[in-house]
Amino acid sequence: MDSAVAKNAAEPRSIDPVWTRIREAAQTAAAAEPVLAGTLHATILSQPKFENALSYHLARLAGTTEVPAALIRQTFEEAIARDPSIGEAFRADIMAVADLFRARGMALQLLTSGLALRRFADAVAARFQAVTVSLDGHTPELYRAIRGVDGLDAVVDGVRVLRARAPHVPVWARSTIHRHNFRFLPELAARARSMGLDQISFLAADVTSDSFNRPAGLPQVAGGAESPARLLLTADEADEFEAVVESLIRTHARELQEHRIAPGPDGLRRLVGYYRAHLRQARFVAPMCNAPWASLFIEANGAVRPCFFHPPVGSLRDRRLADLLSDAMPAFRDALDVPTNPTCTRCVCSLNVGLRSKLW
């Protein structure tokens, strides 16, 4: 540990609700998910302040052979020491980024845990045309067991406040289904309905990709059948999940028809097939998807991906976006066969955009 970090670690921590909430969630997650403990300790739990954790994370993303991460982190922390208001700017950064995009005429959708939605309801209502919150548990106990934080009440309250501030803004829920909650699809749908949400969508857990900034080499699934880190279903659980899905299709036909529950029957059955494929009881089947032709994913480190899951085709550090769109992306699309591509066949979500499709 360098002297600057050691000095900061020895200082009493000031009251910081944002940082306290992050640390509490990290401590809970580290206890529940041993495979993540090392990463959580390095990135959060060993850091004295929110600003230190963020500078560590940003330096890891931005570091190169020519400009090492340690130097970048030192520069960040020297700047913060000279101007403490930078820390507050970090906290408000998402709204500033949203304003930049809106100034260029873009429509924005927010995907969020929903934990801070009440606090930022006015700012969200003024900037976003639709909001999606994570809803992986229908009870406080299940939500805490899955998300690692006692936050369901905060999400419910945040949705309520946002609804009151901006009744015109659609608010949806997204629920990742795995072995800890697959039995509760009807209950999750009922919870979404009681919250006044416009839709709840279900998707399977991604256990194979390096998407969403997973550190290199981090196992996606680990442990025995009773390990909290294990997300895949057993053969018996897959049979039970199939029964749950078929029951939901029968009992919630109207909500499925009105798209208040998504995906439709075929998509729900594909969730079962996905987990059966991991058991080698079925083959992986790619969804109907044209995301690489209709979207783009730019990571914080400048990497440009055709979608969340495919490898980057280049980086904004090396080339302009217009250049990547004119050659690297068309080359990727020309070589991509969605029905047979291993990444596509194991994909847990999809985007299928037509000329008249309304994204939100």
VOVEX-74631 format. One line per field, with one value per residue (C-alpha): residue in three letters; x, y, z. Coordinates in steps of 0.25 Angstrom, whole numbers, m for minus. Example, Ala and Ser with C-alpha at 12.3 -4.5 7.8 and 13.67 -1.06 7.14 Angstrom:
BEGIN
rest = (Ala | Ser)
xx = (49 | 55)
yy = (m18 | m4)
zz = (31 | 29)
This chain:
BEGIN
rest = (Met | Asp | Ser | Ala | Val | Ala | Lys | Asn | Ala | Ala | Glu | Pro | Arg | Ser | Ile | Asp | Pro | Val | Trp | Thr | Arg | Ile | Arg | Glu | Ala | Ala | Gln | Thr | Ala | Ala | Ala | Ala | Glu | Pro | Val | Leu | Ala | Gly | Thr | Leu | His | Ala | Thr | Ile | Leu | Ser | Gln | Pro | Lys | Phe | Glu | Asn | Ala | Leu | Ser | Tyr | His | Leu | Ala | Arg | Leu | Ala | Gly | Thr | Thr | Glu | Val | Pro | Ala | Ala | Leu | Ile | Arg | Gln | Thr | Phe | Glu | Glu | Ala | Ile | Ala | Arg | Asp | Pro | Ser | Ile | Gly | Glu | Ala | Phe | Arg | Ala | Asp | Ile | Met | Ala | Val | Ala | Asp | Leu | Phe | Arg | Ala | Arg | Gly | Met | Ala | Leu | Gln | Leu | Leu | Thr | Ser | Gly | Leu | Ala | Leu | Arg | Arg | Phe | Ala | Asp | Ala | Val | Ala | Ala | Arg | Phe | Gln | Ala | Val | Thr | Val | Ser | Leu | Asp | Gly | His | Thr | Pro | Glu | Leu | Tyr | Arg | Ala | Ile | Arg | Gly | Val | Asp | Gly | Leu | Asp | Ala | Val | Val | Asp | Gly | Val | Arg | Val | Leu | Arg | Ala | Arg | Ala | Pro | His | Val | Pro | Val | Trp | Ala | Arg | Ser | Thr | Ile | His | Arg | His | Asn | Phe | Arg | Phe | Leu | Pro | Glu | Leu | Ala | Ala | Arg | Ala | Arg | Ser | Met | Gly | Leu | Asp | Gln | Ile | Ser | Phe | Leu | Ala | Ala | Asp | Val | Thr | Ser | Asp | Ser | Phe | Asn | Arg | Pro | Ala | Gly | Leu | Pro | Gln | Val | Ala | Gly | Gly | Ala | Glu | Ser | Pro | Ala | Arg | Leu | Leu | Leu | Thr | Ala | Asp | Glu | Ala | Asp | Glu | Phe | Glu | Ala | Val | Val | Glu | Ser | Leu | Ile | Arg | Thr | His | Ala | Arg | Glu | Leu | Gln | Glu | His | Arg | Ile | Ala | Pro | Gly | Pro | Asp | Gly | Leu | Arg | Arg | Leu | Val | Gly | Tyr | Tyr | Arg | Ala | His | Leu | Arg | Gln | Ala | Arg | Phe | Val | Ala | Pro | Met | Cys | Asn | Ala | Pro | Trp | Ala | Ser | Leu | Phe | Ile | Glu | Ala | Asn | Gly | Ala | Val | Arg | Pro | Cys | Phe | Phe | His | Pro | Pro | Val | Gly | Ser | Leu | Arg | Asp | Arg | Arg | Leu | Ala | Asp | Leu | Leu | Ser | Asp | Ala | Met | Pro | Ala | Phe | Arg | Asp | Ala | Leu | Asp | Val | Pro | Thr | Asn | Pro | Thr | Cys | Thr | Arg | Cys | Val | Cys | Ser | Leu | Asn | Val | Gly | Leu | Arg | Ser | Lys | Leu | Trp)
xx = (0 | 6 | 7 | m4 | m14 | m9 | m10 | m25 | m28 | m23 | m32 | m47 | m57 | m66 | m81 | m84 | m97 | m94 | m81 | m87 | m97 | m87 | m78 | m90 | m94 | m80 | m78 | m91 | m88 | m74 | m79 | m90 | m81 | m67 | m62 | m64 | m58 | m44 | m49 | m59 | m48 | m38 | m48 | m57 | m54 | m39 | m42 | m44 | m53 | m63 | m53 | m41 | m50 | m54 | m40 | m35 | m46 | m44 | m29 | m31 | m39 | m31 | m17 | m8 | 7 | 11 | 2 | 1 | m11 | m3 | 1 | m13 | m18 | m8 | m13 | m27 | m25 | m16 | m27 | m37 | m28 | m27 | m42 | m51 | m63 | m59 | m64 | m78 | m77 | m74 | m87 | m95 | m88 | m99 | m108 | m97 | m95 | m110 | m110 | m99 | m107 | m120 | m113 | m110 | m125 | m124 | m135 | m130 | m134 | m129 | m126 | m124 | m124 | m135 | m128 | m126 | m138 | m146 | m134 | m132 | m147 | m147 | m134 | m138 | m152 | m146 | m136 | m141 | m152 | m153 | m147 | m145 | m142 | m136 | m146 | m140 | m148 | m162 | m160 | m150 | m143 | m141 | m137 | m126 | m122 | m120 | m116 | m107 | m114 | m127 | m133 | m147 | m154 | m145 | m148 | m163 | m163 | m154 | m164 | m175 | m168 | m164 | m179 | m184 | m174 | m175 | m187 | m184 | m171 | m172 | m165 | m162 | m156 | m145 | m143 | m132 | m136 | m127 | m127 | m130 | m143 | m148 | m160 | m166 | m169 | m184 | m180 | m170 | m181 | m191 | m180 | m178 | m193 | m195 | m183 | m191 | m180 | m184 | m176 | m168 | m158 | m151 | m137 | m127 | m114 | m102 | m91 | m82 | m78 | m68 | m79 | m82 | m68 | m65 | m50 | m42 | m42 | m54 | m62 | m77 | m82 | m75 | m77 | m86 | m101 | m103 | m93 | m99 | m90 | m97 | m107 | m110 | m122 | m121 | m128 | m139 | m140 | m141 | m153 | m159 | m156 | m163 | m175 | m175 | m174 | m185 | m194 | m190 | m194 | m208 | m211 | m205 | m210 | m216 | m204 | m195 | m204 | m203 | m188 | m189 | m181 | m169 | m165 | m177 | m179 | m168 | m158 | m162 | m160 | m146 | m142 | m145 | m137 | m125 | m124 | m126 | m115 | m105 | m109 | m107 | m122 | m124 | m116 | m114 | m123 | m120 | m131 | m137 | m127 | m121 | m114 | m101 | m108 | m117 | m109 | m95 | m89 | m77 | m70 | m64 | m50 | m54 | m56 | m67 | m75 | m86 | m95 | m93 | m87 | m79 | m64 | m60 | m57 | m48 | m46 | m49 | m35 | m29 | m39 | m51 | m65 | m69 | m57 | m61 | m75 | m70 | m61 | m60 | m75 | m78 | m67 | m72 | m87 | m82 | m75 | m87 | m96 | m106 | m112 | m99 | m90 | m86 | m88 | m102 | m107 | m103 | m109 | m118 | m125 | m127 | m132 | m140 | m142 | m151 | m152 | m165 | m160 | m162 | m150 | m158)
yy = (0 | 14 | 24 | 33 | 22 | 17 | 32 | 32 | 19 | 24 | 36 | 35 | 33 | 44 | 42 | 38 | 31 | 27 | 21 | 14 | 8 | 3 | m3 | m10 | m16 | m20 | m27 | m34 | m39 | m43 | m52 | m58 | m60 | m64 | m65 | m49 | m46 | m43 | m34 | m27 | m25 | m19 | m10 | m5 | m11 | m7 | 7 | 18 | 27 | 26 | 35 | 25 | 14 | 21 | 26 | 11 | 6 | 17 | 15 | 0 | 3 | 14 | 8 | 4 | 0 | 14 | 21 | 11 | 10 | 14 | 27 | 30 | 27 | 37 | 48 | 45 | 46 | 58 | 65 | 61 | 66 | 80 | 81 | 72 | 77 | 66 | 56 | 62 | 63 | 48 | 45 | 54 | 49 | 41 | 53 | 61 | 50 | 49 | 64 | 63 | 53 | 60 | 73 | 65 | 61 | 47 | 40 | 32 | 20 | 17 | 3 | 4 | m4 | 6 | 7 | 22 | 25 | 33 | 42 | 45 | 44 | 59 | 58 | 44 | 49 | 61 | 53 | 39 | 35 | 21 | 14 | 0 | m5 | m19 | m27 | m41 | m44 | m41 | m41 | m33 | m46 | m52 | m39 | m37 | m52 | m49 | m35 | m34 | m22 | m20 | m11 | m16 | m5 | 6 | 1 | 1 | 15 | 20 | 15 | 21 | 35 | 34 | 31 | 42 | 52 | 47 | 38 | 39 | 32 | 17 | 9 | m6 | m17 | m27 | m40 | m49 | m63 | m74 | m85 | m75 | m69 | m78 | m83 | m69 | m64 | m62 | m55 | m46 | m42 | m39 | m31 | m23 | m21 | m16 | m6 | 0 | m4 | m5 | m18 | m28 | m36 | m49 | m53 | m64 | m62 | m60 | m70 | m70 | m56 | m46 | m35 | m24 | m22 | m35 | m36 | m46 | m60 | m58 | m70 | m68 | m80 | m87 | m96 | m109 | m110 | m102 | m91 | m77 | m75 | m85 | m80 | m92 | m101 | m116 | m126 | m127 | m112 | m110 | m120 | m111 | m98 | m104 | m106 | m92 | m86 | m94 | m91 | m76 | m77 | m82 | m73 | m60 | m61 | m47 | m41 | m48 | m44 | m29 | m30 | m27 | m39 | m42 | m49 | m57 | m72 | m76 | m67 | m72 | m86 | m82 | m79 | m93 | m98 | m90 | m96 | m110 | m107 | m105 | m119 | m124 | m128 | m118 | m110 | m95 | m87 | m73 | m63 | m55 | m43 | m32 | m24 | m23 | m17 | m7 | m4 | m1 | m3 | 6 | 3 | 12 | 9 | 13 | m2 | m2 | m15 | m19 | m22 | m26 | m39 | m40 | m36 | m21 | m18 | m6 | 5 | 20 | 22 | 17 | 21 | 30 | 24 | 28 | 20 | 8 | 9 | 10 | m2 | m11 | m12 | m16 | m26 | m32 | m33 | m39 | m50 | m52 | m64 | m62 | m76 | m83 | m73 | m78 | m65 | m63 | m77 | m75 | m61 | m57 | m45 | m40 | m28 | m30 | m16 | m14 | m1 | 2 | m3 | 6 | 4 | 11)
zz = (0 | m4 | 7 | 2 | 2 | 16 | 21 | 16 | 22 | 36 | 35 | 41 | 31 | 29 | 28 | 14 | 11 | m3 | 1 | 13 | 5 | m5 | 5 | 12 | m1 | m4 | 10 | 9 | m5 | m1 | 10 | 1 | m11 | m7 | m22 | m22 | m9 | m14 | m25 | m15 | m5 | m15 | m22 | m10 | 4 | 4 | m1 | 10 | 2 | m10 | m18 | m15 | m20 | m32 | m36 | m34 | m43 | m54 | m54 | m56 | m68 | m74 | m71 | m83 | m84 | m88 | m76 | m65 | m56 | m44 | m50 | m55 | m41 | m34 | m44 | m41 | m26 | m27 | m34 | m24 | m13 | m19 | m22 | m13 | m21 | m31 | m22 | m22 | m37 | m38 | m31 | m41 | m53 | m59 | m59 | m66 | m76 | m79 | m81 | m92 | m99 | m98 | m104 | m116 | m118 | m112 | m105 | m92 | m84 | m70 | m65 | m50 | m38 | m33 | m19 | m21 | m29 | m19 | m16 | m31 | m36 | m40 | m48 | m54 | m58 | m65 | m74 | m77 | m85 | m79 | m66 | m64 | m49 | m45 | m38 | m35 | m22 | m18 | m3 | 5 | 9 | m5 | m10 | 0 | m2 | m17 | m18 | m5 | 1 | 8 | m2 | m7 | 1 | m5 | m19 | m17 | m10 | m22 | m32 | m24 | m24 | m39 | m42 | m35 | m41 | m55 | m58 | m73 | m72 | m74 | m62 | m65 | m56 | m61 | m53 | m55 | m53 | m47 | m37 | m25 | m31 | m42 | m34 | m32 | m46 | m42 | m29 | m37 | m47 | m35 | m28 | m41 | m43 | m28 | m31 | m43 | m53 | m67 | m70 | m64 | m73 | m69 | m74 | m71 | m64 | m72 | m68 | m80 | m84 | m80 | m81 | m71 | m67 | m61 | m57 | m66 | m61 | m51 | m51 | m54 | m47 | m36 | m24 | m21 | m22 | m10 | m12 | m13 | m25 | m33 | m42 | m52 | m49 | m46 | m55 | m44 | m43 | m59 | m58 | m47 | m55 | m67 | m59 | m53 | m67 | m73 | m61 | m63 | m78 | m74 | m63 | m68 | m82 | m83 | m77 | m87 | m98 | m93 | m92 | m77 | m75 | m85 | m92 | m98 | m97 | m107 | m100 | m86 | m91 | m97 | m82 | m79 | m91 | m87 | m74 | m80 | m90 | m79 | m74 | m88 | m89 | m100 | m110 | m109 | m118 | m122 | m121 | m132 | m131 | m140 | m129 | m136 | m148 | m139 | m127 | m121 | m107 | m103 | m90 | m80 | m85 | m99 | m105 | m115 | m116 | m126 | m114 | m99 | m101 | m114 | m113 | m116 | m131 | m127 | m117 | m117 | m111 | m125 | m135 | m137 | m135 | m150 | m155 | m147 | m152 | m166 | m166 | m154 | m151 | m165 | m165 | m152 | m157 | m171 | m163 | m153 | m154 | m142 | m142 | m141 | m134 | m120 | m113 | m120 | m116 | m102 | m101 | m90 | m96 | m110 | m118 | m131 | m137 | m150 | m158 | m150 | m136 | m124 | m115 | m103)
